[in-house]
Amino acid sequence: MLIMLTGSMVVLDGAWLKYRHSADLAGLSKIIVPKSIFFVILTVVLFFGIYLRMVADFSA
């Protein structure tokens, strides 16, 4: 699922840059892919922290 999420972020971000700014995606792929991976990891960490807080609240 994380691979699909990262892939969809890369595709949608690339399509948005191409549509809005007529940017060349070959040069921007080295920026788009790490940014997408970073945001996926950040989202997972954020939601895991919320999950741990909820588990601690309900188990106490």
Backbone as CSV, one residue per row, in Angstrom:
resi,resn,N_x,N_y,N_z,CA_x,CA_y,CA_z,C_x,C_y,C_z
1,MET,0.817,-1.184,0.000,0.000,0.000,0.000,0.869,1.258,0.000
2,LEU,1.968,1.214,0.750,2.852,2.380,0.769,3.500,2.618,-0.589
3,ILE,3.799,1.532,-1.285,4.387,1.667,-2.620,3.375,2.287,-3.575
4,MET,2.120,1.857,-3.472,1.074,2.432,-4.330,0.850,3.907,-3.997
5,LEU,0.867,4.257,-2.721,0.682,5.646,-2.321,1.824,6.516,-2.828
6,THR,3.049,6.027,-2.684,4.202,6.781,-3.168,4.153,6.937,-4.684
7,GLY,3.814,5.864,-5.381,3.710,5.930,-6.839,2.640,6.894,-7.302
8,SER,1.496,6.869,-6.652,0.427,7.787,-7.056,0.806,9.231,-6.764
9,MET,1.527,9.465,-5.660,1.983,10.829,-5.375,2.958,11.310,-6.442
10,VAL,3.855,10.438,-6.867,4.822,10.810,-7.899,4.106,11.120,-9.205
11,VAL,3.159,10.270,-9.592,2.443,10.475,-10.859,1.603,11.743,-10.816
12,LEU,0.847,11.927,-9.738,-0.011,13.107,-9.652,0.796,14.392,-9.521
13,ASP,1.887,14.355,-8.765,2.731,15.537,-8.637,3.376,15.870,-9.978
14,GLY,3.822,14.848,-10.692,4.405,15.081,-12.014,3.397,15.623,-13.001
15,ALA,2.176,15.085,-12.976,1.133,15.580,-13.880,0.762,17.015,-13.546
16,TRP,0.705,17.335,-12.256,0.368,18.699,-11.847,1.450,19.676,-12.296
17,LEU,2.727,19.308,-12.116,3.807,20.191,-12.546,3.816,20.368,-14.057
18,LYS,3.528,19.296,-14.781,3.503,19.391,-16.240,2.344,20.259,-16.709
19,TYR,1.181,20.123,-16.070,0.000,20.893,-16.464,0.132,22.362,-16.071
20,ARG,0.545,22.637,-14.834,0.582,24.011,-14.337,1.780,24.800,-14.852
21,HIS,2.929,24.160,-14.948,4.155,24.901,-15.224,4.868,24.463,-16.496
22,SER,4.309,23.520,-17.211,4.940,22.971,-18.422,6.383,22.564,-18.140
23,ALA,6.589,21.921,-17.007,7.934,21.544,-16.580,8.339,20.215,-17.207
24,ASP,9.641,20.053,-17.401,10.192,18.803,-17.902,10.330,17.836,-16.731
25,LEU,9.687,16.684,-16.828,9.662,15.744,-15.712,10.954,14.959,-15.552
26,ALA,11.772,14.891,-16.592,13.016,14.123,-16.492,13.959,14.759,-15.475
27,GLY,14.061,16.062,-15.492,14.938,16.742,-14.543,14.342,16.853,-13.157
28,LEU,13.025,16.882,-13.076,12.357,17.054,-11.790,12.127,15.751,-11.042
29,SER,12.344,14.613,-11.684,12.086,13.337,-11.008,13.000,13.133,-9.809
30,LYS,14.195,13.703,-9.847,15.089,13.571,-8.696,14.620,14.422,-7.516
31,ILE,13.683,15.332,-7.733,13.092,16.120,-6.652,11.750,15.534,-6.236
32,ILE,10.953,15.090,-7.195,9.599,14.611,-6.919,9.618,13.311,-6.116
33,VAL,10.450,12.367,-6.491,10.460,11.055,-5.832,10.888,11.153,-4.365
34,PRO,12.002,11.808,-4.027,12.341,11.912,-2.596,11.307,12.689,-1.791
35,LYS,10.713,13.721,-2.407,9.687,14.484,-1.696,8.481,13.612,-1.400
36,SER,8.080,12.805,-2.347,6.942,11.915,-2.142,7.241,10.873,-1.069
37,ILE,8.423,10.300,-1.098,8.803,9.314,-0.081,8.844,9.963,1.297
38,PHE,9.370,11.179,1.384,9.419,11.894,2.659,8.016,12.135,3.212
39,PHE,7.083,12.567,2.368,5.729,12.830,2.845,4.995,11.554,3.239
40,VAL,5.260,10.451,2.563,4.652,9.176,2.962,5.174,8.755,4.331
41,ILE,6.480,8.850,4.544,7.060,8.491,5.842,6.542,9.422,6.932
42,LEU,6.453,10.708,6.645,5.940,11.665,7.618,4.492,11.364,7.986
43,THR,3.680,11.006,7.009,2.281,10.669,7.269,2.171,9.411,8.121
44,VAL,2.964,8.401,7.813,2.929,7.156,8.589,3.343,7.421,10.033
45,VAL,4.401,8.186,10.243,4.865,8.492,11.599,3.812,9.287,12.360
46,LEU,3.198,10.258,11.703,2.170,11.069,12.352,0.981,10.219,12.783
47,PHE,0.456,9.410,11.873,-0.701,8.591,12.213,-0.354,7.483,13.207
48,PHE,0.867,6.975,13.184,1.267,5.975,14.166,1.348,6.596,15.555
49,GLY,1.818,7.841,15.630,1.842,8.545,16.911,0.443,8.769,17.458
50,ILE,-0.489,9.133,16.590,-1.884,9.303,17.010,-2.460,7.972,17.458
51,TYR,-2.160,6.912,16.741,-2.642,5.580,17.103,-2.115,5.165,18.477
52,LEU,-0.836,5.390,18.733,-0.266,5.032,20.032,-0.907,5.830,21.162
53,ARG,-1.188,7.106,20.922,-1.843,7.918,21.936,-3.255,7.415,22.218
54,MET,-3.980,7.025,21.177,-5.335,6.505,21.362,-5.309,5.182,22.122
55,VAL,-4.365,4.308,21.804,-4.256,3.029,22.504,-3.932,3.265,23.974
56,ALA,-3.038,4.200,24.250,-2.682,4.492,25.642,-3.876,5.061,26.408
57,ASP,-4.675,5.902,25.760,-5.851,6.476,26.425,-6.909,5.423,26.716
58,PHE,-7.157,4.540,25.770,-8.225,3.561,25.942,-7.819,2.385,26.824
59,SER,-6.524,2.096,26.920,-6.110,0.958,27.736,-5.913,1.342,29.204
60,ALA,-5.812,2.616,29.480,-5.601,3.052,30.877,-6.897,3.233,31.622
